[in-house]
Every structure is written in structure tokens, then in C-alpha cells.
């Protein structure tokens, strides 16, 4: 039996700015010179971030949600177009060969949506199937990938997943709330696409598991307000994940006849340094296991759903050989944990 595999990656990133530059040039004044805010900006493990709305050049914190959505509609289509074209070129496929286009985003909405606009600009077939995955947040890449893989297997046609997040459009007014400060220190913008082929070598997607602890509904939130979308991020999140992580990953590996020692690569969504530390400690992983996740956090920040695909790309570009198993994990509102088992083929 042939397992659908990721055969192409592509990304499109707006201009970047350094973390210290952002603090000195904007956020120091935005947060009233708060010593706590300064410490948090230094502690999140981010060195640079990409942004379509650089606060050094323009302050969107007082913009209405409608104005922010208009800006999303201007900025998202060209970024998404570039990311999907790059992924198709990497897979050596043409737009008209794609049977399904899935777009995941929690940072912008409108109708006709980004999926429709990209299908038109890319010249995809009029009978293309489209799916938009919205407001799942940081873990959206994995359930969306699961849907894309199921389509490829059932319909025997290639499919594309695009994760596109423009978090910089949702900068909030000044506040002393530590949760808000952390989110402003962490998040960046990115568009990342993958192509899944039903019958080709690449990064085969073998299995997927999900677990949601609804007792933590209020610990990670993304609320629509009159001034953009507002992040809520409780410091309790790593502790909740630690309670469930071992069992969820253990189940994924056990049912595929594997153990922790059989995993050659770990692609973990870098929700922040405490999240990565929790995964490392809970699973007993060596310090080098999450190197790709920490590098993506440092170079891009947390780009919500797009981040895990950046980590996967960096991980498989390293020293993984054919036959290597990879576990990908992401976390988000719910509290929700998704994990996927993949294998390098070819």
C-alpha cells in the first residue's frame, strides 16, 4: 500500500525585523518602559521576526478590525501565491494537476476567501476542491494536513496545503497584561505551503492523533474584538500539556509498533521556550532533539499554524536518512494537542 507523502515545500516571508530593534524602536514606549515587558521580550527565544505591518514604520494598534481585514486582503494573496508556486516547483507539479487546495489561517477572513483568490491567480482547474480551515490557531497545520492526506489517498490526486498567518495585523493597544506582552514578543508572519502526492517518495504521513482537554478552554484564546484579534495565553499551558503529552505520543508510537528510540526527528511547534522545555523534559529527549524548533523560533518567532511546516522543512533538510521516523506535534486552543507520525521515504 502506497502512503501519501509530502513532496514539496514552499514559503513566502515578508521583511524581517530584529527583536531588540522592535523593542527599542516601538514596544519599549508601547508598554510604558515596563521592566517586566523588557524581561519577557528577552526571554522568549526570538531574535528576528517577519512582519507585513512593521510597528517601527506604522502603528496598527488603534485600527478597527475591518481595517485590519482589508489589510489582510491586500497582503495575504501575493504571499500565498508565492508560497504555493514555490511548493509546486519543489514537487515538479503544475497548478492544474492539483485536486484540492486547503488554506489554514486564523488571522484573516473575507469572502470570496483566500482559497478562491489563489485558485484564480495560480490558474488551478475550475473543478478544484477547496477547503478553508479557520480559527484553529497554532495546531491547525496537522488536522489540515490530515484532511489533505485523506483526499490524496481517496481520490488519487495531488493536493496542496497552505498555512498563512499575518499575526502582526493584530497588535493590541498598550496594556500591562503579561499574557498580552508575551504574545506581542512571540508572534511573526509567514506563508508556508506543502504539496502532498498520493504515489511518490517524500515525507510519508503515516498516522495522526488528537487529544483535547476541555478543562483548559480559557487557557489559550483568540478573541475577535473591535480592535483586531486578541490573544490569551495562560502560563498554565505547559503544565496541562505535560499531563497528557506522554500518553498521547505513546499511543501514536505503540499503535505503529514503535518506541521513542525509533524516532529520528522531532518537529515540535515552538509555542515558546517553556513549551519546548516541557516537551523535552516530559519525553526525556536529548537537548539536540528540538534544535530545529528552537532555530525556527529564533529566526521567525511563533507564526501560528505556519510554524510547524517551517520546522518540518528545516528538520528534513538536515541529516535524516531514508526510513527515518519523524514525530510532529502542535498545540493550541482547547487545550488541544495534535501529533503526526511521518517517515522519510526514497
N, C-alpha and C positions, 0 to 999 in steps of 0.2 A: 504494500500500500504506500503510495506517494503522499507525503505530508506537505501542505503548502508552506512556502518559505519566503522570508523577506529577501528580495534580490536586488533592491536598490534603495539608497538613502539620498536625500537632498535637503538642503537647508537654505534659508534666506534670513539674514540678520541685519537689522538696522544699525546705525552708527552706535559706537560704544562710548562709555564714559567711566573713568576710574572712580572707585568708591570714595577715596579721600577727596577727590575733586568734587564729587557730588555733595559730600558733607560740607566742605569748606565754602563752596560756592552757592549752596542753597539750603540744605537741610539744617545746618547749624542755626541759621536765623529762623527757619520754618518751625523748629522745635524750641525756640527761645533760648538757645545756648545750653540746653539741658545736658548735665554731665551724664545722666543715665542714658540719654539718647546717643551721646557720643560713644559710650562704652558698648552699647548694643550694635551700633554701626561697625565697630571694630571687631566684634566678637562673632559675627555671623558667617565668617569664612568666605566672603565675597570680595574680590579685588576689582573686577570690572563688570559692567552690565550693559546690555544693548537696549536702546530705548528709541521709540518713534517720537516721544514727547520729552525731550531733554529739559529738566527743570532749570538748568543753567541758562537756557535760551527762552523758555516760556513756562509760565506757571498756570497749570490747568486746575489747581486745587479749588477754585471757585466756579468752575464750569458746571453747567447743568448736565444731567445725564443725556439729554437729547443732543447737546453739542458734542459730547464725547462719542456718542454713537455715530454721528456724522463723520467725525474724525476717523473712527474705526473703518467706516465705509470707504474712506479715501485711502487709508494706509494698508488695510488688510489684503485687498485683491492683488496688488502688484507683488507683495511679499509672498503670498500663497502661490501665485503663478510661477514665480522664480523657484520656489522650493519644489513644487511638483515637477516642473520641467527638469530640474536637476536630478530628481529621483528617477524619472523616466529615462533620462540619458544614462544614468548609472545602471539601470536594468536593461538597457538596449531595447526599449519598447516605445511605441508611438502612442500618442493620446487616444487615437481611435481604437486601439486594442484593449482599452480598459473597460471592464464591465460594471464596476462600482466605484464611485468616489465618495468617501466618507470624510467629513470635516468635523473636528472637535475643537470647541472653543468655549470659554466661559467669560470672555472679556468683551464680546461684541455681538449684537444681534440686529437683524433687519430682514425685511422680505421685499423683493427677492433676495435670498441669502447668498452668503459667500460661496456655497457649493454650486449654486446656479450660475453665478458670475464667472467662476473658474471654469466650469464646464464649457461656457461660451468662449472665454478668452483662450482656452487651451485647444479648442477645436475638437472636443470629445463628441461622440456619437449622440444623436438626439434620443436614442433609446437607452442611454446610460442610466443606470440606477444611482440614486443619490441618497445619502443619509447624513443628517446633521446631529451631532452629539453635543448637547449644551448643558452648561452649569454643573457638570460633574466635578470640575476642578482638577487638582493635581493628578488624580489617578485615572483620568479619562482615557489616556492612551491605551491602557490594557483592555478594558471592555470594548473599546472601539476596534482595537486590533483583533480581538476575538471575533467580532462580527465580520470583519473583513476576511479573516481566515476561513470562517464558516461559508461565506459566499464563494470564495475561490474554490473550496473543496466541493461544494454542492453544484456550482454552475460551470466549473472547469474553465474559468476565465480569470485573468489578472485583475487586481483591484488596487486602489490607492487609498492610503490614509494620510490626511494632513492634520497635524495639530498646530494651531496658530493662536498665540496669546499675546495681546498687547496690554500688559498689566500697567504700563506707565500712563495709560489714559485714565487710570482710576486713583491718582494721587488725591488724598483727602485733605481737608482743611487742617490747620495746626491743632495738635492735641497733646496731652500728657499721658495718654493711654499706652502702656508698654506694648500691648498687642499690636496696636497700630504702628508704633515705631519700628517694631521688628519686621512687620510686613513691608514697610517702606524701605527698610535696609536690605531686604532679601530679593525682591522680585525684579525680573527683567523681561524683555520681549524676545520672541523667536517664532519662526515658522519652520517646521520640520516635517518632511514627508517620507513615507516608505511605500515601496511597491511590493505587493505580495503576489507570487506566482503559484498556480496550483501544481505545476510539474517542473520544478527546476531546483538546482542546488543553491544553497544560500544559508540563511539562518532559519531553520525549520521551527515552526511553532507547534510544540507537542501537546501542551496541556495548559489549562488556566484554572485558577481557583479564586474565590472571593469570600470575604468574611466581613460582616458589618456588625459593630457593637452599637446598637441604637441608644444605649445609656449615655453615649457621648455626643448626642445630637448638637449640643450647644458649644462643643469644644473646638469646632472648626466650622466657620460660617462664611458666607459670601452674599451679603445682603444688598439688594438693589435700593439705592437711596436717590434723593433728588440731586445729589452731587456725586454721581457715579456709583460704583460697586464698592462696598466697604468690607474689608477682611476682618474676621475674628479668629484669633489663633491662640488657644489656651496653652500655657506651659505644661498642662497635664497630658497633652497628646502623646509624648514619648512614653510615658508611664502606661497609658492604655495600650499602646501598640506592643509594649514589652510583654504584656499579659497574654497576648494572642499570637505573637509572631512565631514562636517555636512550633506551636501546634499546626498552624496554617502551612508553614513551609514544610514541616514534617509530613503532613498529609500529601502535599503535592509530590514530594520525592518518593514516599513509600509506595504510593499507587503506581509509580513508574519504575519501581524496583531499584531505586537509587538512595544513596545516603549523602550527607553533607560533603563527605570526602570526594564524591563523584562530580561535584560542581567545580568547574574550572574558572568560571567567571560570574561575578555578581554585578548586576546593573540595578542599583537602588536609587529611587528618586531622592535627590538631595533636598528634602524639605527644609533642611537647616542642619547645622553641625550636630545638634543634640539627637536628631532623628538618626543620622548616620552612626553616631556613637552607640545609640541604643541597639541598632541592628547588629553592629559589630559585637557588642558585649553579649546580647541575648543569644546569638547563634554561635558565639565563640570563634569568630572569624579572625584571621591574622590581619594586622594593620594594613597590609598592602591590598587586601581584598576589595576595598572600596575606593581605591585610588582614582579610578575613572569618575566615580560620583563626586569625589571631592574636587577634582580638577574642573569638572563642569560647573560646580557650584562657584568655584573661584573665578572662572573665566566668563560665566554667563549669569550667575545668580540662579534663583528659582524661577523658571519660565512656565510654571504651572504644567499643563498637560504636555507641552513640547519638550520638557526637560528630560524625561526618561528616554526619549528617542535620541537625544544628544548623547546621553550616557551610553546607550547601546552601541551607537556608531563609534564612539571613542573606544569602547571596550573591545569590539571585534576587530578594530584596526590595529590592536596590539598583538599579543603573542598567542592567541587562541588557535589551535590546530583543528583539522577536520575531526569530527567525533566529539569535540568538547561540548559539555553541557553548560548552559547558562541559566541562571535564575534572575528574572527581572521582577522588581517589586515597586509598587507605588501606593501612596496613602492619601486619603482626602476626607471630605465631609462624610459624616455618617455615625461614628468614625468608620471608614471603610479601608480595608486592606485588599489589594489585588496582587496576585503573583502569577507569573508565567514561567513555564519550563521550555527552553529552546535548545537546539543543538546545531552546531556548525557542521554543515554537510559540504561535500565536494572537496 
